[in-house]
Amino acid sequence: MILIESCLESLRIIIVHGWKTKISAKLVQQIFSLLTFIIEGVPGAAKKARPEETILVSFKTQHALLDTIKSSPLAAAGLAEEESV
């Protein structure tokens, strides 16, 4: 497992077991954007190959984030704000 995968796995554990429903809307926006950039790359930049394992761990972390915010209307509002779209 490379370093970024370990960091993403740690982030997933923190989201699920640490923050739970106490995660802020702003933090949800930032983490979701980070995970999207890891999966898709930066918009407008040349596509570069990323290991499948990194993309898989990113998706798992994104899934954990979405599962966590579904129980918190305040956190879910972070993805519904106009500036985050």
C-alpha positions in Angstrom: 0.0 0.0 0.0 1.5 3.3 -1.0 1.4 6.4 1.2 -1.6 8.1 -0.3 -3.7 4.9 0.1 -2.7 4.7 3.8 -3.6 8.4 4.3 -7.0 7.8 2.6 -7.7 4.7 4.7 -6.9 6.8 7.8 -9.2 9.5 6.6 -12.0 7.0 6.1 -11.5 5.6 9.6 -11.6 9.2 11.1 -14.8 10.0 9.1 -16.6 6.8 10.2 -15.4 6.5 13.8 -14.2 9.9 14.8 -16.4 12.6 13.3 -19.5 10.6 12.7 -22.3 13.3 12.5 -20.2 16.0 13.9 -18.4 16.8 10.7 -18.9 20.4 9.4 -20.4 21.3 6.1 -17.2 23.1 5.0 -15.0 20.1 5.8 -17.4 17.9 3.8 -16.9 20.2 0.8 -13.2 20.1 1.1 -12.9 16.4 1.6 -15.3 15.6 -1.2 -13.4 17.9 -3.6 -10.1 16.3 -2.6 -11.4 12.8 -3.2 -12.9 13.9 -6.6 -9.5 15.3 -7.7 -7.7 12.1 -6.6 -10.2 10.0 -8.6 -10.7 12.1 -11.7 -7.6 14.4 -11.7 -7.6 18.2 -11.8 -10.0 19.6 -14.5 -8.1 20.9 -17.5 -4.9 19.1 -16.7 -3.5 16.2 -18.7 -4.7 12.9 -17.5 -2.1 10.8 -15.8 -2.3 7.2 -14.8 -3.1 6.5 -11.1 -3.0 3.1 -9.5 -6.3 1.3 -9.3 -5.8 0.7 -5.6 -5.6 4.5 -5.0 -8.8 5.1 -6.9 -10.6 2.2 -5.1 -9.6 3.5 -1.6 -10.7 7.0 -2.7 -14.1 5.6 -3.7 -14.4 3.8 -0.4 -13.5 7.0 1.5 -16.0 8.9 -0.6 -18.7 6.3 0.2 -17.9 6.6 3.9 -18.2 10.4 3.7 -21.6 10.2 2.0 -22.8 7.5 4.5 -21.7 9.7 7.4 -23.4 12.9 6.1 -26.7 11.3 5.4 -27.4 11.3 9.2 -26.5 15.0 9.5 -28.6 17.6 7.7 -26.0 20.3 8.5 -23.1 18.3 7.0 -25.2 17.3 4.0 -25.9 21.0 3.4 -22.2 21.4 2.5 -22.7 19.5 -0.7 -25.9 21.3 -1.5 -24.5 24.8 -1.3 -24.2 26.7 -4.5 -20.5 27.3 -4.2 -19.7 23.6 -3.9 -21.4 22.7 -7.1 
